[in-house]
Each structure stands twice: as structure tokens, then as C-alpha cells.
């Protein structure tokens, strides 16, 4: 006969299992059980097909949260439908350089990031399934557009996807005119290609190739003499270069000698300086001799005056002898007047 089970032992075993399960859940969940979960909202004005609850929220390529809710709303001002998406970000997914944790659940932190240009955009997560995810990145050139006026709501501005922007550009594109122009261009190209002048292009091309081959053969035959002449010319140029180099060396040596002669400490410089001084003194002496007030000039003037008077006396004597030659024998007549 089997022994009856002890209810107390069974109750203690169940109670211990519950305590172990609770401890394991608390350890796995960490501090998230005791934290306040703050959410942010984004308003997309485009189709959110492919976005599901639980889709990741990626910030600069790193997953920082998940999508918690997707709804369909109406903008009262524009009367257009939009998709409000609620996301929950991890509180300590970002660290500063100093190692401090940046709480992405804090509204002030989100507001600062938005002021720096953070925007939300839908991106394709998988091309096969078409699933989307929310991408957060900095686009400072994109203006922040807020939909909600409630200060209690933490809103992250959104920007349209690249496909949506391209579609918006194509809405105003004159597609009909573009297609008509394309058809006209195609017809013009077809007309040009079917022209008779183009049919002779291959024959002309073959003839051109033939002439090129003939010219190449001629160049090959004339290349030998041309290369020999070029080599001779290069040799002559090399000789001329050597001669010019030698002349330049001589000029350099002559310039060095001239520089040595022009040095203030050289004998030539001293001789030239002494000769210049002596020439200056001689010029000064000549200037003094040539001065009208100098004694030499005055004496020369007196001498010239005496010589002039003597010349006049000789002239009168000659005239008297010419008129009275006998005066040499008899002397001058007393009754004659003095000239």
C-alpha cells in the first residue's frame, strides 16, 4: 500500500519554485520593473504599411527603442489623415564622452536633440517582407514641424521618406510633355540613322584605316634616319650645353675676382680710393688757379698788360723808322711831335 503524500512538503516545494521564478524574472528584467516608462509620439503624413508594433527604433544605426503603438489620426487644420506612432526609447542607450548616461526618455533631452536637428523617418527594414522601422538621425537643414499643441506630449518631428519626396517632385512634373519630347527626339534620331550619308560611314572608315596603315608603314621606314639625325642633334646639343657650362664657370670665376677687387679691404680698392683723392685735390688746385681772384691769375694779367705796352712801343718804333730811317744815325728831330 502506497504512502500518502505530505501536503506541507508539496506546499513548501511550490512556494520555493514561485520564489525562484520571481527572482529569475527580476534578475532578467533588471531595473526596468521599477522605472517610469515614458513614451514619445511621432506623426507621419504618409502610408505606414509595413510598420508594426515592436518594430525597432534606430538612432544613427543603433537600436534604442521599439514601436509601442500605431494609430490613424486626423489633422484638424489640414483635414488630412496621418499616422501617429508611439515609441518607447531605452533610458540609458547613449553615453557621453565622460561616461555619463543620457536618458532618452527625458523630454528635455529629446527637445535638445530636436533643436540640434534630430528627425524621425520611416525606412525599409527588409526588401523581401517590406517591413519598416523608425530611423532617428540629424537633419539640421530640415525644419521641425510639430503637429500636437499639447505641452504634455513629447513629440519628435518627422520628415518624409526619400520615395515620398521623389513622388511629391513627380506630381508637378510635366510627364506628358516629357514623353512627347522623348518621342520627337526618338523620331529625329531614327531619321538621322536612316540617312544615306550614314550608310557610307563603314566604307569611309575602312578607307581611313587603310590610309593609316600606309602612313604607319611609311613612318616605320623613315624612323631609322630620323632617329639617327635626332641622336646627332642631341649629341651636338650636349656639346653646346657643355660649352655653355664651361663659359658660365669662367664668368662665375671672373665675377668672383671682380667681387674680390671691389672689396673694401683689397689693394685695388685702396689704390682707386687714393687716386680718387689725389684727383680731387688736383681738381681743387686747378679750380683755385683758374679763379679770377687768385694771385696767379692777377700776376698773369699784369704780365699780359706789360707785354701789351711793350708791343705798342715796338710798333711805334717801327713806324718811326719806316718814316725816318736816318733817325738811327742822326737821332730824332727836335721839332717833331711825339706820337
C-alpha positions, 0 to 999 in steps of 0.5 A: 500500500502506497504512502500518502503524500505530505501536503506541507512538503508539496506546499513548501516545494511550490512556494520555493519554485514561485520564489525562484521564478520571481527572482529569475524574472527580476534578475532578467528584467533588471531595473526596468520593473521599477522605472517610469516608462515614458513614451514619445509620439511621432506623426507621419503624413504618409502610408505606414504599411509595413510598420508594426508594433515592436518594430525597432527604433534606430538612432544613427544605426543603433537600436534604442527603442521599439514601436509601442503603438500605431494609430490613424489620426486626423489633422484638424487644420489640414483635414488630412489623415496621418499616422501617429506612432508611439515609441518607447526609447531605452533610458540609458542607450547613449553615453557621453564622452565622460561616461555619463548616461543620457536618458532618452526618455527625458523630454528635455533631452529629446527637445535638445536633440530636436533643436540640434536637428534630430528627425524621425523617418520611416525606412525599409527594414527588409526588401523581401517582407517590406517591413519598416522601422523608425530611423532617428538621425540629424537633419539640421537643414530640415525644419521641425514641424510639430503637429500636437499643441499639447505641452504634455506630449513629447513629440519628435518631428518627422520628415518624409521618406526619400520615395515620398519626396521623389513622388511629391517632385513627380506630381508637378512634373510635366510627364506628358510633355516629357514623353512627347519630347522623348518621342520627337527626339526618338523620331529625329534620331531614327531619321538621322540613322536612316540617312544615306550619308550614314550608310557610307560611314563603314566604307569611309572608315575602312578607307581611313584605316587603310590610309593609316596603315600606309602612313604607319608603314611609311613612318616605320621606314623613315624612323631609322634616319630620323632617329639617327639625325635626332641622336646627332642633334642631341649629341651636338646639343650636349656639346653646346650645353657643355660649352655653355657650362664651361663659359658660365664657370669662367664668368662665375670665376671672373665675377668672383675676382671682380667681387674680390677687387671691389672689396673694401679691404683689397689693394685695388680698392685702396689704390682707386680710393687714393687716386680718387683723392689725389684727383680731387685735390688736383681738381681743387688746385686747378679750380683755385688757379683758374679763379679770377681772384687768385694771385696767379691769375692777377700776376698773369694779367699784369704780365699780359698788360706789360707785354701789351705796352711793350708791343705798342712801343715796338710798333711805334718804333717801327713806324718811326723808322719806316718814316725816318730811317736816318733817325738811327744815325742822326737821332730824332728831330727836335721839332717833331711831335711825339706820337 
